[in-house]
Amino acid sequence: MASCHCRRLVLLNGLILVAAAGPAHGLTRTWIGGNVDWTDGGSTANWTPADEPDADDEAVFNTANTVNLGSNNAINGLTMSGGIDLNTNGFDLTVDGLVLLSGASTNLFIGDSLGSVDADNMTINSGGTVELLGGKLILDEEAGTSLLDINTGGTLGNGVITFADTPIVATTLLTNDGTLTALSRAVNILLPPPWARCRSTIRASAAGRSRRYG
C-alpha cells in the first residue's frame, strides 16, 4: 500500500510541474513609441508593459501618432483610438481576434498591393476609418463566421474585402450603419452567399460627380 501511495504522489507532483511550466497568458501592450515604425523584434521601450506584443497579446494604439509597420506582425487583438494613424506599409498584419477602431481621426491604412490585414472580426465605431490603399482586408474566423460591423460615424472604403469563411446557414457578415466610400477608386466586397445586411449609405464619387445609394 505504501508503494502505491508513493506512485500517486509522484504523478501528482508531475502534474503540478507541468502546470507551472505552461505558457504565460497574453497581455495588453499599449504603444508609447511615438512616430516610429512598429517592427517585429523592435525596441521594447515602444510598449507598456515593456515588451512587444506577441501572437497571444493585444496591441493598443491610443495616441495621435503616425505608425508604419516595418515588418510582418501577428497579434491576438488590435484596438485603435485617440487619433492614431496605423499603416501596414506593404506588410501583413495578422490579428487572431477583433480589430476595433473608435474616435475621431483614428485611421487604419492597409497600404500597397503587398500589404494586408487578416483578422477574425472588425468593428469600426464613430470617427474610425479603414482605407485600403491597394492592400487587402481578409476576415477569417476559425470558429464560426466573421463579422464586419461599421457603426454610425464609421467609414470603410477603397479596396478589396474578402470574407474567407463559408457559412452553411444564413449568416450576417456585414452590418453597415456607417459609410462605405468608393471615392475615385473601385471598392469590391467579396462575399460568400449574399447574407450581408446594409442599412445605411454607400457613396461613390469620381471626376467631381457624386451619387448616393440609400
Backbone torsions as a table, in degrees:
resi	resn	phi	psi	omega
1	MET	NA	-38.5	-179.4
2	ALA	-63.8	-40.7	-179.9
3	SER	-63.0	-40.8	178.9
4	CYS	-63.5	-40.9	179.8
5	HIS	-61.8	-40.7	-179.4
6	CYS	-64.7	-41.2	179.8
7	ARG	-63.1	-39.7	178.4
8	ARG	-65.6	-38.1	180.0
9	LEU	-65.9	-41.8	177.8
10	VAL	-62.5	-42.4	179.1
11	LEU	-62.2	-43.0	178.5
12	LEU	-61.6	-44.4	177.9
13	ASN	-61.1	-39.3	178.5
14	GLY	-61.9	-40.9	178.8
15	LEU	-65.4	-39.6	178.5
16	ILE	-63.4	-42.5	-179.6
17	LEU	-65.2	-39.8	178.5
18	VAL	-63.1	-44.1	179.6
19	ALA	-62.5	-40.4	-179.1
20	ALA	-67.1	-26.1	-177.0
21	ALA	-91.0	3.8	-177.9
22	GLY	-67.9	165.9	-177.1
23	PRO	-68.0	150.2	178.5
24	ALA	-72.1	148.3	179.1
25	HIS	-71.1	141.0	-179.4
26	GLY	-60.3	150.4	-177.6
27	LEU	-121.4	168.5	172.1
28	THR	-91.4	124.3	179.2
29	ARG	-113.7	123.9	-176.0
30	THR	-106.5	132.6	-177.4
31	TRP	-71.9	128.9	174.3
32	ILE	-132.0	20.2	-171.6
33	GLY	-88.3	1.3	179.4
34	GLY	69.4	-141.5	-174.7
35	ASN	-97.6	60.1	176.5
36	VAL	-123.5	167.8	-178.6
37	ASP	-74.1	146.0	173.0
38	TRP	-94.4	107.5	-174.8
39	THR	-119.8	133.8	176.8
40	ASP	-60.5	125.8	-176.5
41	GLY	81.9	13.8	-179.7
42	GLY	-79.3	-163.4	-174.3
43	SER	-69.1	129.9	175.8
44	THR	-70.5	-15.9	179.2
45	ALA	-69.7	-11.2	178.0
46	ASN	-78.9	-5.4	-173.0
47	TRP	-131.1	152.4	169.3
48	THR	-131.4	127.6	-7.6
49	PRO	-54.3	160.3	-169.8
50	ALA	-75.1	76.0	175.4
51	ASP	-163.4	140.8	179.3
52	GLU	-69.9	140.7	178.0
53	PRO	-64.7	135.2	177.1
54	ASP	-99.9	-172.7	-176.3
55	ALA	-64.9	-16.6	178.4
56	ASP	-107.1	11.8	-178.7
57	ASP	-110.7	156.2	172.7
58	GLU	-96.7	134.4	176.0
59	ALA	-100.8	130.9	-179.4
60	VAL	-119.4	128.4	174.0
61	PHE	-120.7	117.3	-175.0
62	ASN	-138.1	25.7	179.1
63	THR	-125.5	157.4	-176.7
64	ALA	-81.8	69.6	179.3
65	ASN	-121.9	171.0	173.6
66	THR	-116.1	117.9	-176.1
67	VAL	-124.1	127.4	175.2
68	ASN	-107.3	142.0	170.4
69	LEU	-67.6	138.1	176.0
70	GLY	-110.5	3.6	180.0
71	SER	-167.7	171.5	169.5
72	ASN	-68.0	145.3	179.6
73	ASN	-139.8	150.5	177.2
74	ALA	-132.4	127.5	-178.7
75	ILE	-138.6	176.0	-177.4
76	ASN	-98.1	-18.7	179.8
77	GLY	-167.5	153.1	180.0
78	LEU	-135.4	120.6	177.7
79	THR	-120.8	125.5	-176.3
80	MET	-125.9	136.5	177.6
81	SER	-163.2	-178.7	171.3
82	GLY	74.4	15.4	178.0
83	GLY	85.3	22.4	178.9
84	ILE	-73.5	142.5	168.1
85	ASP	-111.2	116.4	178.6
86	LEU	-118.4	124.0	-176.6
87	ASN	-120.7	127.5	-179.9
88	THR	-68.2	-23.3	168.2
89	ASN	59.2	34.6	178.7
90	GLY	86.2	4.0	178.9
91	PHE	-108.8	171.4	-179.0
92	ASP	-103.8	132.4	174.5
93	LEU	-116.5	115.7	179.5
94	THR	-102.8	124.8	-177.7
95	VAL	-122.1	107.4	-178.8
96	ASP	-84.6	57.3	-176.0
97	GLY	171.5	-146.9	-173.5
98	LEU	-93.5	137.4	165.1
99	VAL	-102.1	121.6	-174.9
100	LEU	-126.4	124.0	177.4
101	LEU	-118.7	135.8	178.8
102	SER	-149.5	146.7	170.9
103	GLY	97.6	150.9	-175.6
104	ALA	-57.9	139.7	174.6
105	SER	60.8	29.2	175.2
106	THR	-97.0	115.2	-168.9
107	ASN	-129.2	133.6	170.3
108	LEU	-113.6	113.8	179.4
109	PHE	-103.8	120.6	179.2
110	ILE	-100.1	92.8	-163.6
111	GLY	-99.7	142.5	171.6
112	ASP	71.4	155.5	-170.9
113	SER	-64.6	-17.7	179.7
114	LEU	-90.9	-12.7	-174.9
115	GLY	-87.6	150.4	178.3
116	SER	-156.2	156.8	166.3
117	VAL	-121.8	123.9	179.6
118	ASP	-118.4	110.0	-173.3
119	ALA	-133.0	163.6	174.6
120	ASP	-72.6	-50.2	-176.7
121	ASN	-145.9	159.1	177.6
122	MET	-140.1	134.4	174.8
123	THR	-125.6	125.9	179.2
124	ILE	-114.1	108.4	179.9
125	ASN	-92.2	178.4	-175.4
126	SER	-54.0	130.9	179.9
127	GLY	90.8	-17.4	-179.9
128	GLY	-85.0	144.1	178.7
129	THR	-136.1	134.4	170.9
130	VAL	-116.5	119.7	-179.1
131	GLU	-123.6	129.3	-179.0
132	LEU	-97.3	104.2	-177.8
133	LEU	-93.7	57.9	-176.5
134	GLY	93.0	-10.6	179.8
135	GLY	-87.9	-175.2	-174.0
136	LYS	-123.5	138.9	170.3
137	LEU	-110.0	120.2	-178.8
138	ILE	-120.1	125.7	177.4
139	LEU	-112.0	122.6	-171.3
140	ASP	-149.2	102.2	-179.6
141	GLU	-94.5	123.5	-177.3
142	GLU	-65.1	-37.7	-178.4
143	ALA	-116.9	103.2	-177.9
144	GLY	97.6	-145.8	-178.4
145	THR	-128.2	151.5	179.9
146	SER	-76.7	160.3	174.2
147	LEU	-134.4	127.2	170.7
148	LEU	-103.1	111.6	-172.0
149	ASP	-116.6	110.3	179.0
150	ILE	-106.0	107.9	-177.5
151	ASN	-87.1	172.2	-177.3
152	THR	-55.0	127.0	-179.2
153	GLY	91.4	-6.9	177.8
154	GLY	-89.2	153.8	-176.6
155	THR	-135.9	138.8	176.6
156	LEU	-139.1	137.1	177.2
157	GLY	-175.7	173.0	165.8
158	ASN	73.9	46.6	175.9
159	GLY	176.6	-162.6	-178.0
160	VAL	-107.1	128.0	178.9
161	ILE	-117.8	125.0	-177.1
162	THR	-115.8	125.7	170.5
163	PHE	-96.7	111.7	-171.2
164	ALA	-88.4	-10.6	180.0
165	ASP	-74.5	160.9	175.9
166	THR	-124.7	88.8	-178.2
167	PRO	-64.9	144.8	177.5
168	ILE	-101.9	-7.3	174.9
169	VAL	-133.7	165.8	178.1
170	ALA	-58.6	123.5	-171.9
171	THR	-142.0	138.5	174.9
172	THR	-79.2	121.2	179.4
173	LEU	-106.8	-29.0	-178.3
174	LEU	-132.6	121.9	172.7
175	THR	-117.0	118.0	-175.7
176	ASN	-121.1	107.0	169.7
177	ASP	-108.7	4.9	-178.1
178	GLY	-112.4	-129.1	-174.6
179	THR	-134.4	130.5	167.7
180	LEU	-101.3	119.0	-173.6
181	THR	-118.5	125.0	179.6
182	ALA	-95.2	-24.5	-176.0
183	LEU	52.9	-135.8	-179.2
184	SER	-97.1	3.6	179.5
185	ARG	-111.9	151.1	-177.3
186	ALA	-70.6	144.7	171.2
187	VAL	-118.9	128.6	-179.5
188	ASN	-124.6	133.2	175.3
189	ILE	-118.8	115.8	-177.2
190	LEU	-97.5	112.2	-174.5
191	LEU	-117.7	153.7	161.2
192	PRO	-66.1	-167.2	-177.5
193	PRO	-44.4	146.8	-164.3
194	PRO	-71.9	77.4	177.7
195	TRP	-114.0	26.8	177.5
196	ALA	-85.4	152.0	-178.8
197	ARG	-122.1	123.6	-177.9
198	CYS	-125.9	118.5	-173.4
199	ARG	-114.5	7.1	-172.7
200	SER	-132.5	-129.6	-167.2
201	THR	-115.1	135.0	170.0
202	ILE	-114.0	122.8	-179.7
203	ARG	-113.2	140.0	174.3
204	ALA	-136.2	136.6	179.9
205	SER	-141.6	144.4	177.8
206	ALA	-160.3	141.1	176.1
207	ALA	52.4	40.2	174.7
208	GLY	78.8	3.6	178.9
209	ARG	-109.2	149.9	177.9
210	SER	-138.7	147.7	175.6
211	ARG	-134.4	148.1	179.8
212	ARG	-122.7	134.5	179.8
213	TYR	-117.4	119.0	-176.8
214	GLY	-95.9	NA	NA
